[in-house]
Amino acid sequence: MKAKHYLLLAISILSSGSLWAKDYLISTPNTSLLLTATPGEKSKFQYYGSRITEKEIQGIYDSGLAFGTESYPVFGLNTAGERAMAVTHADGNMSLDLVVEEVNQYQTDEAETTEIRMKDLVYPFVLKQYFKAYKGTDIISTWVEVENNHRKPITLYRFASAFLPVHRGDNWMTHFHGFWGAECTMEEEKLTNGQKVISNKDGLVNTESDHPSFMLSMDGKPQEAHGHVLAGTLAWTSNYLIKMDVHNTRFNFSAGINEENSHYTLEYKEVFTTPEFAMTYSTTGKGGVSRAFHRWARRYKLHQGNVPHDILLNSWEGVYFKVNQEGMDRMMEAFSDMGGELFVMDDGWFGNKYPRNGGNSSLGDWEVCKEKLPQGIEGLLQSAKKHNIKFGIWIEPEMSNTKSELFENHPDWIMRVKNRPLSTGRGGTQVVLDLTNPEVQDFVFGVVDNLMTKHPEIAYMKWDDNSCLMDYGSQYLPKEKQSHLYIDYQKGLINVLKRIRAKYPDLVLQACAGGGGRVNYGLLPYFNEFWTSDDTDALQRIYMQWGVSSFYPAVAMAAHVSADRNHQTGRTIPLKFRFDVAMSGRLGMEIQPKDMSDADKAYAKRAIAAYKDIRNVVQFGDLYRLASPYDNTGVASLMYVTPEKERAVFYVYKTSHFINMILPKVCMDGLDPQKMYRLKDLTPLKEDKPCGLHGKVISGKILMEEGIVLQKLLKNEYSSLALELEEVK
């Protein structure tokens, strides 16, 4: 169409706009988001906060709370300040001028969705902005779709998923960063004038460093149970950019794909969709944020998120690459005797021309190593059946080694830059497969499909990724679309995972990436859980699991009991402390049973039995964080409470130890003050000597308002306590 036609269309829309002016109120049980979308005018963002009714909308305007800012500001006209989108049209014009064409609201079983369709006043460019209120939760997500209706391609240079204003005040930000073995460390800081950026450019592993998640406190330093907090997370597993733009008179944030080195060419009629940005607003502090995201995740964003997870033993720290039939059989037998339910054989089981004896070979050669496992997977499954335990296996299907048959046969499948030396990762030989290529997608799907076709009894797969996207070059993508690599790789990966889930809905998948490198809602809809960190040190895990719990539920957080002397930190920690920490997530073990004493095995059997009794409370209960390890008071404490408030599980850990040390009392939360609760020591060191609280009946009011005194309960270094609370009727 010609520009003149679009100008006439714009005039027509503008002349009739006053007849269609309308506020759109998008609400959850406890939050509301208010937009104004008038045909022929800019879509306006007015309010996001505590729930309001239709009758209270005028009060938002009258009180000065309404922002009146564009809901999705674009680049080109009046260009001062940050923008959510920037493009270049085929004729070189770099501007957009979007107005509302129509608004649609519709309901599904999952959510109520509001779709604002906007069109450029000159170019055949269509943008749809979505807001999705998930039923039964306090989560609203937002994203955009862009459609190119011009017969020539356009180029997207900026494409945020979300752009929201925030009222200035005493604003603080809580965010999470880390490194291998120290993922998801919490940081809190006051936001001052200027910009604060959280970003990632790894390409594949985007939560080992910073997380694409944050909390914004509206009224001072963030508190766990009090205060107004806006929080959000980006459901994307590749490069991202979150930017806080803070000035004296205004404050906004944007979140989306990191567009650096990722400009995207959109062909005629092609649609580009940004990832979801999910958000909530809490008037009960950070705890309210976490409980909202946990309920949403279990119901909508975890694969089978309401199914209890098994207690497993992973072979990695027990044998590393030294896998063999006899050793696996003995580990299964010992774990089964302790009450375990699932055994997972980790790395080291595959490769024949190049047996997998270390991290420098064999990835891609997904055939059982006959030398190590002459009875094959069949023999392992027979052992599992004999010991009445399920069986799982480790894979790293997106990768290869230069020392592998796959690399020799398909060098064109490798991500690499033409005319440049090939970069390698782990072991000096690891390389990344090019998932932009449909043939590679078929191969990666086949890794899972072949195993499951031959061995349908496999119950679990640990899907690992131990590399970033090293060489920015695809041998499949055309030269003019190399900048699509980061994005199209993720599209290819999601295509594979969708195929797997369609064919194997009951296969349990764990997302692992050198530990906690893929803890994000971009991938979790296709996975049941994630590996929190390769660091299994119980003391450090308190800090990491505290951070992870801000946005992710316990049912998905793998937490394992490891050796007396931890393999990562070298720290020696008592078995009870290790169990009490791991029992606050999805309990597992990462240990060699033959190295355990008979007394330790007996204790493990009691602890596993105790966890089975309270598993549903922990995995599906509401989390209340009570005493933060980051406050340096010497203790950390948290608890889970059922929605009916008739059962709860309470944990407390001594995180430092000094003579005559004063420990604070801990007040519980989430209970019914009118109910009486009987306390039970779940994991006493000696079965016949539970702690002094065992068997006591105390009201919810006392437990929440006055708490419990820890001085006599946590006497020694690495003391800990796990209590079950049950209503006395």
DRENNU-220182 format. One line per field, with one value per residue (C-alpha): x negated, y, z. Coordinates in steps of 0.2 Angstrom, whole numbers, plus 5000, padded with zeros to 4 digits. Layout:
N
xx <- [X,...]
yy <- [Y,...]
zz <- [Z,...]
***
This chain:
729
xx <- [5000,4994,4990,5005,5017,5010,5012,5030,5032,5024,5035,5051,5045,5041,5058,5067,5056,5066,5080,5069,5059,5058,5049,5044,5042,5032,5033,5028,5034,5022,5016,5022,5014,5023,5021,5030,5031,5040,5041,5030,5020,5005,5008,5005,4999,5008,5006,4999,5001,5013,5030,5043,5061,5069,5077,5059,5052,5056,5047,5031,5032,5038,5024,5010,5006,5009,4993,5001,4985,4984,4986,4973,4963,4954,4939,4940,4950,4947,4933,4927,4926,4926,4937,4944,4942,4931,4932,4925,4938,4933,4931,4919,4932,4928,4944,4960,4976,4988,5007,5020,5030,5041,5041,5046,5049,5052,5052,5045,5044,5027,5029,5037,5027,5028,5021,5018,5016,5006,5001,4989,4997,4986,4978,4987,4980,4991,4986,4997,4994,5001,5005,5009,5017,5015,5030,5028,5012,5005,4994,4997,4985,4982,4974,4976,4977,4971,4978,4970,4983,4972,4965,4948,4938,4936,4923,4927,4913,4922,4936,4940,4953,4958,4957,4965,4964,4961,4965,4949,4947,4935,4932,4921,4917,4914,4905,4895,4878,4865,4852,4850,4852,4859,4874,4889,4881,4892,4888,4898,4895,4903,4907,4899,4900,4893,4895,4893,4891,4892,4887,4880,4871,4867,4878,4883,4881,4889,4891,4874,4869,4884,4902,4915,4925,4927,4937,4940,4945,4956,4954,4937,4925,4933,4941,4946,4964,4968,4968,4973,4962,4964,4955,4952,4943,4939,4944,4929,4914,4901,4894,4905,4905,4914,4912,4917,4917,4918,4919,4925,4943,4945,4941,4944,4937,4936,4933,4930,4918,4901,4901,4882,4876,4893,4902,4916,4921,4940,4946,4963,4977,4965,4970,4957,4962,4952,4951,4964,4959,4969,4972,4981,4984,4984,4989,4982,4964,4952,4961,4977,4967,4960,4976,4985,4971,4971,4990,4989,4974,4981,4998,4992,4973,4966,4969,4981,4977,4990,4983,4972,4953,4944,4929,4914,4896,4885,4868,4858,4849,4849,4839,4837,4832,4828,4845,4847,4861,4856,4853,4870,4878,4870,4875,4893,4894,4887,4898,4914,4910,4910,4927,4922,4933,4923,4905,4897,4881,4872,4858,4846,4857,4855,4843,4834,4821,4818,4824,4830,4816,4815,4822,4811,4820,4835,4850,4861,4857,4873,4870,4867,4848,4847,4831,4839,4856,4856,4874,4879,4894,4903,4892,4894,4913,4913,4903,4915,4930,4921,4918,4936,4929,4932,4917,4912,4897,4886,4885,4878,4886,4882,4863,4849,4831,4818,4813,4829,4836,4850,4837,4828,4844,4853,4840,4854,4865,4853,4855,4840,4834,4828,4809,4806,4798,4811,4814,4816,4822,4821,4807,4800,4811,4829,4839,4857,4869,4879,4897,4902,4900,4915,4904,4896,4912,4917,4901,4903,4921,4915,4903,4918,4930,4917,4914,4933,4938,4925,4928,4945,4942,4930,4939,4927,4914,4902,4900,4883,4874,4856,4852,4857,4859,4841,4840,4853,4855,4868,4863,4882,4889,4886,4873,4886,4894,4879,4885,4900,4889,4892,4911,4913,4902,4915,4930,4921,4919,4937,4943,4933,4940,4958,4956,4949,4963,4976,4970,4963,4974,4970,4951,4944,4931,4919,4911,4893,4879,4863,4874,4887,4884,4902,4913,4926,4944,4939,4934,4943,4960,4951,4942,4948,4934,4917,4899,4897,4878,4863,4858,4866,4858,4873,4867,4865,4881,4891,4886,4889,4906,4911,4908,4916,4932,4935,4943,4943,4952,4945,4952,4940,4925,4914,4904,4892,4884,4865,4850,4843,4829,4837,4829,4830,4826,4817,4828,4833,4851,4861,4874,4889,4885,4883,4899,4909,4903,4907,4924,4929,4929,4931,4921,4908,4890,4874,4863,4854,4864,4850,4840,4854,4853,4868,4873,4874,4884,4896,4898,4900,4914,4923,4921,4927,4942,4946,4945,4957,4970,4967,4963,4980,4979,4961,4964,4981,4983,4981,4964,4960,4942,4939,4921,4910,4892,4887,4892,4877,4886,4878,4894,4905,4923,4937,4953,4967,4985,5000,5014,5026,5013,5015,4997,4980,4962,4949,4930,4917,4898,4883,4872,4858,4852,4843,4842,4855,4864,4881,4894,4910,4926,4936,4954,4963,4976,4990,4999,5016,5015,5031,5024,5014,4999,4990,4971,4961,4942,4940,4922,4915,4897,4902,4919,4923,4916,4927,4925,4934,4948,4953,4971,4975,4991,4990,5003,5000,5001,4987,4976,4979,4979,4966,4957,4945,4929,4914,4900,4902,4907,4892,4877,4864,4856,4867,4882,4898,4916,4931,4948,4965,4980,4997,5014,5021,5040]
yy <- [5000,5018,5030,5041,5027,5025,5044,5043,5028,5038,5053,5041,5033,5049,5057,5043,5040,5049,5037,5022,5029,5016,5011,4992,4985,4969,4961,4946,4941,4954,4965,4977,4984,4999,5004,5017,5012,5024,5020,5032,5037,5030,5016,5023,5014,5021,5010,4994,4989,4983,4977,4990,4989,4997,5010,5015,5019,5037,5037,5032,5048,5059,5054,5057,5039,5038,5038,5042,5036,5026,5008,5003,5019,5017,5026,5039,5054,5064,5052,5058,5044,5025,5016,4999,4996,5003,4997,5002,5001,4995,5013,5017,5026,5023,5029,5021,5031,5018,5021,5009,5001,4989,4980,4962,4954,4935,4921,4904,4890,4897,4916,4932,4940,4958,4961,4979,4980,4995,5001,5013,5028,5027,5010,4993,4989,4980,4978,4968,4971,4957,4957,4940,4938,4920,4913,4909,4918,4936,4935,4946,4943,4954,4953,4959,4952,4962,4958,4965,4968,4977,4967,4971,4966,4977,4976,4976,4983,4985,4974,4974,4963,4975,4994,5000,5016,5016,5030,5037,5035,5026,5013,4998,4983,4965,4955,4940,4936,4923,4911,4893,4885,4901,4904,4916,4926,4940,4958,4973,4991,5008,5014,5032,5043,5035,5018,5001,4986,4968,4958,4942,4938,4920,4914,4897,4898,4914,4912,4906,4925,4937,4931,4939,4943,4957,4965,4983,4990,5005,5011,5008,4994,4977,4968,4950,4951,4970,4983,4986,4977,4975,4960,4953,4939,4937,4919,4918,4907,4916,4934,4947,4965,4973,4991,5003,5021,5032,5051,5064,5065,5048,5030,5016,4999,4988,4970,4959,4950,4958,4965,4968,4958,4951,4963,4953,4954,4952,4946,4950,4942,4936,4937,4941,4937,4943,4932,4934,4945,4940,4951,4953,4967,4962,4972,4959,4961,4949,4934,4939,4940,4923,4914,4922,4916,4898,4896,4902,4891,4875,4878,4885,4885,4869,4853,4843,4856,4848,4830,4825,4822,4807,4806,4802,4797,4804,4795,4810,4814,4795,4789,4804,4796,4779,4771,4752,4739,4732,4750,4756,4740,4742,4761,4756,4743,4754,4768,4757,4750,4768,4771,4780,4780,4784,4782,4793,4787,4803,4807,4793,4779,4782,4781,4766,4773,4786,4780,4794,4794,4813,4829,4829,4817,4807,4820,4816,4798,4793,4774,4764,4760,4741,4741,4749,4742,4726,4722,4740,4750,4734,4728,4744,4743,4725,4731,4745,4733,4721,4734,4741,4758,4769,4773,4789,4794,4810,4818,4833,4833,4851,4848,4838,4836,4837,4820,4811,4802,4815,4829,4818,4814,4831,4845,4856,4854,4863,4882,4890,4906,4904,4907,4908,4895,4884,4889,4875,4873,4860,4848,4859,4850,4854,4862,4868,4860,4872,4871,4884,4869,4858,4842,4846,4848,4831,4824,4831,4825,4808,4807,4807,4798,4783,4780,4780,4770,4756,4758,4765,4761,4776,4788,4803,4812,4825,4837,4846,4861,4864,4877,4895,4899,4902,4905,4917,4908,4897,4886,4884,4902,4913,4927,4941,4932,4928,4941,4929,4916,4919,4920,4906,4894,4896,4894,4878,4871,4875,4866,4851,4851,4853,4837,4828,4834,4829,4811,4809,4819,4808,4808,4818,4831,4841,4857,4858,4869,4867,4868,4882,4890,4887,4892,4902,4901,4901,4883,4877,4874,4859,4853,4846,4853,4861,4858,4872,4872,4860,4866,4854,4862,4863,4879,4888,4880,4889,4906,4900,4891,4907,4917,4904,4903,4921,4916,4897,4884,4870,4856,4861,4865,4850,4849,4835,4828,4825,4818,4822,4832,4842,4840,4858,4868,4855,4859,4845,4846,4834,4823,4830,4848,4842,4833,4847,4859,4847,4843,4861,4858,4842,4830,4820,4813,4815,4803,4786,4775,4763,4777,4780,4771,4760,4773,4786,4774,4771,4790,4793,4780,4789,4806,4800,4792,4809,4818,4807,4811,4830,4830,4837,4851,4856,4854,4862,4873,4892,4897,4909,4915,4919,4924,4928,4921,4938,4947,4939,4935,4918,4909,4906,4900,4896,4886,4879,4880,4871,4882,4876,4880,4863,4857,4866,4862,4873,4874,4883,4882,4889,4898,4904,4898,4908,4906,4915,4919,4927,4919,4928,4920,4916,4920,4909,4915,4909,4899,4901,4911,4902,4885,4874,4865,4849,4850,4835,4834,4826,4823,4820,4815,4800,4793,4792,4809,4822,4841,4849,4855,4838,4834,4851,4859,4878,4890,4898,4915,4912,4904,4919,4933,4928,4914,4900,4903,4895,4897,4879,4871,4876,4873,4867,4872,4867,4864,4863,4859,4852,4852,4847,4856,4848,4855,4848,4847]
zz <- [5000,4997,5011,5005,5009,5027,5030,5025,5037,5051,5048,5048,5064,5073,5068,5076,5091,5104,5102,5107,5122,5135,5151,5152,5169,5170,5188,5198,5215,5223,5209,5195,5179,5171,5153,5142,5123,5112,5093,5084,5099,5109,5121,5138,5154,5169,5185,5192,5210,5223,5216,5212,5206,5191,5203,5209,5192,5193,5210,5201,5190,5204,5216,5204,5203,5184,5174,5157,5148,5132,5136,5122,5117,5100,5092,5079,5084,5100,5103,5120,5133,5133,5120,5119,5100,5086,5068,5051,5036,5019,5013,5027,5038,5056,5064,5071,5075,5082,5087,5093,5080,5091,5108,5111,5127,5128,5141,5141,5154,5158,5158,5153,5139,5133,5116,5110,5091,5085,5067,5061,5053,5037,5035,5035,5052,5065,5083,5096,5114,5126,5144,5151,5169,5174,5183,5202,5203,5205,5190,5174,5159,5144,5127,5110,5092,5077,5059,5044,5030,5019,5004,5008,5024,5039,5053,5071,5082,5099,5104,5123,5130,5144,5147,5163,5173,5192,5205,5212,5231,5242,5229,5232,5220,5225,5211,5210,5203,5204,5196,5194,5211,5219,5208,5213,5227,5233,5232,5238,5234,5234,5217,5214,5198,5183,5175,5182,5169,5172,5156,5150,5134,5136,5122,5131,5150,5157,5175,5181,5181,5183,5184,5172,5188,5200,5214,5216,5233,5233,5251,5258,5261,5255,5269,5269,5276,5274,5261,5243,5230,5211,5204,5187,5178,5159,5152,5141,5141,5131,5131,5140,5145,5160,5162,5176,5170,5186,5185,5197,5190,5182,5184,5171,5168,5152,5150,5135,5123,5123,5106,5105,5090,5087,5075,5067,5049,5047,5030,5022,5033,5046,5064,5078,5096,5111,5126,5141,5155,5170,5185,5201,5214,5233,5248,5259,5255,5246,5253,5244,5228,5230,5235,5219,5208,5216,5213,5195,5192,5199,5190,5173,5170,5176,5167,5178,5192,5204,5203,5218,5214,5219,5230,5220,5221,5207,5203,5199,5215,5219,5204,5192,5175,5182,5177,5177,5179,5195,5203,5197,5204,5221,5222,5218,5231,5245,5240,5239,5256,5263,5255,5239,5224,5209,5203,5190,5181,5177,5164,5158,5151,5132,5117,5110,5097,5110,5127,5139,5152,5155,5149,5133,5121,5115,5117,5102,5102,5112,5112,5127,5131,5129,5139,5154,5152,5143,5148,5141,5148,5149,5163,5172,5171,5177,5192,5195,5194,5206,5219,5217,5211,5195,5183,5175,5164,5160,5143,5135,5118,5112,5112,5104,5106,5092,5098,5093,5079,5077,5074,5062,5052,5053,5055,5046,5062,5073,5078,5071,5062,5044,5041,5060,5072,5081,5099,5111,5129,5143,5141,5127,5114,5118,5104,5102,5089,5078,5083,5070,5058,5057,5054,5070,5079,5072,5079,5097,5097,5092,5107,5118,5106,5103,5121,5125,5111,5115,5134,5138,5157,5158,5170,5171,5161,5167,5152,5154,5145,5150,5137,5132,5114,5110,5091,5084,5067,5059,5044,5041,5042,5027,5028,5029,5044,5055,5068,5071,5079,5097,5095,5082,5092,5106,5094,5088,5106,5110,5094,5100,5118,5111,5101,5116,5127,5114,5113,5131,5143,5158,5156,5170,5164,5174,5167,5171,5164,5173,5189,5190,5173,5166,5180,5170,5165,5146,5147,5163,5154,5146,5162,5179,5189,5188,5196,5208,5208,5206,5223,5236,5251,5263,5271,5254,5248,5261,5253,5235,5239,5248,5232,5220,5231,5227,5211,5210,5220,5231,5220,5206,5216,5217,5233,5237,5252,5248,5256,5274,5266,5252,5235,5231,5246,5256,5271,5283,5289,5299,5290,5300,5294,5276,5277,5285,5271,5257,5264,5261,5242,5231,5242,5233,5237,5228,5237,5236,5248,5251,5259,5272,5289,5295,5307,5293,5282,5296,5299,5281,5280,5295,5286,5269,5278,5287,5270,5262,5276,5273,5255,5249,5262,5256,5237,5236,5252,5254,5258,5272,5274,5292,5296,5281,5281,5272,5288,5297,5313,5315,5309,5294,5295,5283,5283,5272,5276,5267,5260,5273,5287,5295,5292,5291,5291,5299,5297,5306,5303,5313,5300,5312,5328,5342,5361,5371,5354,5356,5344,5340,5343,5327,5324,5312,5299,5288,5302,5309,5325,5332,5329,5340,5333,5339,5335,5330,5328,5310,5310,5328,5328,5339,5337,5355,5359,5350,5354,5368,5357,5352,5356,5363,5358,5355,5347,5330,5339,5350,5337,5325,5337,5350,5341,5348,5357,5349,5362,5369,5353,5342,5354,5342,5326,5311,5322,5313,5317,5306,5314,5308,5314,5314,5319,5335,5332]
***
